[in-house]
Amino acid sequence: MPVFWLSDENISFPSPELASPDGILAVGGDLSPERLLAAYRSGIFPWFNADDPILWWSPDPRLVLFPAELKVSKSMRPYFNQGKFSITFDRCFEEVMRQCQAPRDNQRGGTWITENMVEAYCLLHEQGYAHSVEVWRGDELAGGLYGVSLGQCFFGESMFATVSNASKFGFISLVQKLKSLGFQLIDCQQQTRHLRSMGARTIPRPSFLEFLKKNEAAPTLRGDWGTIL
C-alpha cells in the first residue's frame, strides 16, 4: 500500500481504506484545526515522534467502546462509593496534556505529544472541540485524559495517572457522563489491555467509518464542558 504525501494547501485526505497494513495512511500536512477536524471526521488521527514528519493513521481493526458496554470492576467500585476522587471537565486542559506528555511506564503518553501537538490541541480546546477530564485527590491533580468531541463520538487521545487507578476513574466517569448525554461511541484508537478491561473491543474499520458517516448529522456538544456538563 502506498503512503500518501499531503499538500500544505489542501486539507483533504485519501480514503482511510488505502492505509497500509499497520495503519499508516499519509505523511505531512499540518496540525491546523481544520485539518485535524477533517481527519477525525474521516477516522484518521495524527501520531508521530518529535523527529518525524506528521504521520496520519487509520488502523484496522479499530478499538472502540460503546458506552452501554462499559465495565466497572469490583476493585473500582469503592473509589466511587467512597468518593476517593473528584472530577472536573475542561478546568486545566493544557496541564492534562503536559502530564500526558511526560513519559511514564505502561502509558501511551511520551514524546509523540510534541510541542506542536500541544499547541494544536490547545487551539482546538479554545474552539470548543477538544476537552479534558481532570481527576482530583483533594487539591492534587491525580490523573486525567483528553480528546476530541464530534457529534455523538468522543475521540480519546491520551490519559495519565500519578495516583493508582486515577486514569481509570476519569475514563469511567467520562463514559458514564457521555452515555447520559446520548453519545454512541468512544474511539480508543489503538489496542491496550487497560481499555479492554473496561469494555473496549475492536470493530472492522468499515464499520467504524460507517458510524462516522452517520455521526456527521449529529450536533456537536461544543464549548466549555466545565460549564455545560
C-alpha positions, 0 to 999 in steps of 0.5 A: 500500500502506498503512503500518501504525501499531503499538500500544505494547501489542501486539507483533504485526505485519501480514503482511510481504506488505502492505509497500509497494513499497520495503519499508516495512511499519509505523511505531512500536512499540518496540525491546523484545526481544520485539518485535524477536524477533517481527519477525525471526521474521516477516522484518521488521527495524527501520531508521530515522534518529535523527529518525524514528519506528521504521520496520519493513521487509520488502523484496522481493526479499530478499538472502540467502546460503546458506552452501554458496554462499559465495565466497572470492576469490583476493585473500582467500585469503592473509589466511587462509593467512597468518593476517593476522587473528584472530577472536573471537565475542561478546568486545566486542559493544557496541564492534562496534556503536559502530564500526558506528555511526560513519559511514564511506564505502561502509558501511551503518553511520551514524546509523540505529544510534541510541542506542536501537538500541544499547541494544536490541541490547545487551539482546538480546546479554545474552539470548543472541540477538544476537552479534558477530564481532570481527576482530583485527590483533594487539591492534587491533580491525580490523573486525567485524559483528553480528546476530541468531541464530534457529534455523538463520538468522543475521540480519546487521545491520551490519559495519565495517572500519578495516583493508582487507578486515577486514569481509570476513574476519569475514563469511567466517569467520562463514559458514564457522563457521555452515555447520559448525554446520548453519545454512541461511541468512544474511539480508543484508537489503538489496542491496550489491555487497560481499555479492554478491561473496561469494555473496549473491543475492536470493530472492522474499520468499515464499520467504524467509518460507517458510524462516522458517516452517520455521526456527521448529522449529529450536533456537536456538544461544543464549548466549555464542558466545565460549564455545560456538563 
